Amino acid sequence: MRRLLPLTLAALLVVAALPIAAGDAPKGGDAAKSPQAAAYLAWVKAVKAGDIEAWKKTVPAEASQQIEAQAKEMNKTPKDVLEFLGAMSPDQSKITGLKVDGNNATLSVKGITKGEPKPSYGKVQLVLEGGAWKVGKQSWSDKPE
């Protein structure tokens, strides 16, 4: 009997860890405390501040090259493009969900923009690059999914 108790406890710990290892979304407010949420909120902060160097740290390497090319094509500076992103981003964000699949993750976000009567709902894709979560593509809608 004494031997059975430690084995049972060990088995319970393994079973409890399986949903996390399998990439299930954290329950409740845990998604808002995730490393993916922290990466997204750092992206928002950089965009709202117009801080191109901070922004580059929050996105995949290819995004930095893309913003340079896009700015050149528009006859603007990368900071101008970043300011446009800032204007298009919600003023307040609430993380409502998270799905992790290996090196990829999707955050569900509810956004509030000053002057807008209704919230917007976003899906933010992230990728694990160089040991850090980076913000990739985003899609926003006026309807929750």
GUVOKOL-390669 format. One record per residue (C-alpha): residue in one letter; x, z, y. Coordinates in steps of 0.05 Angstrom, whole numbers, padded with zeros to 5 digits, always signed. Layout:
AXZY ...
//
This chain:
M+00000+00000+00000 R+00057+00017+00048 R+00087-00050+00035 L+00022-00087+00046 L+00011-00061+00117 P+00075-00091+00148 L+00061-00158+00113 T-00010-00158+00139 L+00013-00143+00210 A+00066-00198+00206 A+00013-00248+00181 L-00034-00229+00238 L+00021-00240+00290 V+00036-00309+00261 V-00038-00328+00262 A-00047-00303+00333 A+00012-00346+00356 L-00014-00410+00325 P-00062-00430+00381 I-00007-00422+00433 A+00042-00463+00392 A-00010-00516+00379 G-00021-00526+00454 D-00091-00497+00462 A-00110-00482+00533 P-00100-00411+00556 K-00166-00374+00563 G-00196-00347+00628 G-00149-00340+00687 D-00086-00350+00644 A-00083-00424+00663 A-00072-00404+00735 K-00012-00361+00714 S+00020-00416+00672 P+00086-00451+00688 Q+00047-00516+00696 A+00003-00485+00749 A+00065-00458+00785 A+00094-00528+00785 Y+00031-00558+00814 L+00025-00505+00868 A+00098-00517+00887 W+00081-00592+00892 V+00021-00575+00938 K+00064-00530+00981 A+00118-00584+00989 V+00066-00638+01005 K+00029-00595+01055 A+00095-00576+01089 G+00119-00649+01089 D+00183-00624+01055 I+00210-00686+01020 E+00269-00649+00987 A+00223-00594+00959 W+00174-00648+00936 K+00229-00685+00898 K+00242-00622+00858 T+00169-00620+00834 V+00162-00692+00809 P+00195-00734+00755 A+00258-00771+00776 E+00223-00838+00778 A+00173-00813+00830 S+00229-00804+00881 Q+00248-00876+00872 Q+00176-00899+00876 I+00163-00863+00942 E+00226-00895+00972 A+00202-00964+00950 Q+00130-00952+00973 A+00154-00927+01041 K+00198-00988+01050 E+00141-01034+01031 M+00095-01000+01081 N+00149-01000+01135 K+00145-00924+01136 T+00191-00867+01119 P+00184-00826+01054 K+00163-00767+01098 D+00106-00810+01127 V+00082-00825+01056 L+00087-00752+01038 E+00047-00732+01099 F-00007-00781+01077 L-00007-00747+01008 G-00014-00680+01043 A-00074-00705+01083 M-00107-00729+01018 S-00095-00665+00980 P-00146-00608+00979 D-00132-00550+01026 Q-00147-00499+00972 S-00137-00507+00897 K-00163-00466+00840 I-00135-00478+00770 T-00193-00480+00722 G-00161-00503+00657 L-00099-00525+00621 K-00084-00567+00560 V-00013-00572+00534 D+00010-00624+00484 G+00084-00617+00472 N+00121-00642+00534 N+00057-00663+00569 A+00003-00621+00601 T-00061-00632+00640 L-00086-00582+00691 S-00159-00580+00713 V-00164-00563+00786 K-00222-00550+00833 G-00204-00568+00905 I-00235-00549+00971 T-00222-00589+01033 K-00239-00563+01102 G-00298-00601+01131 E-00321-00627+01064 P-00389-00601+01039 K-00372-00606+00965 P-00310-00589+00923 S-00269-00642+00888 Y-00246-00638+00815 G-00178-00660+00794 K-00139-00674+00731 V-00064-00665+00744 Q-00016-00692+00691 L+00051-00658+00683 V+00112-00674+00642 L+00168-00628+00619 E+00232-00659+00646 G+00300-00625+00646 G+00268-00559+00624 A+00219-00557+00683 W+00147-00580+00690 K+00140-00638+00739 V+00076-00663+00771 G+00057-00734+00752 K-00007-00773+00762 Q-00069-00741+00791 S-00142-00764+00790 W-00196-00733+00832 S-00272-00739+00831 D-00332-00707+00865 K-00360-00690+00796 P-00333-00639+00746 E-00315-00666+00678 
//
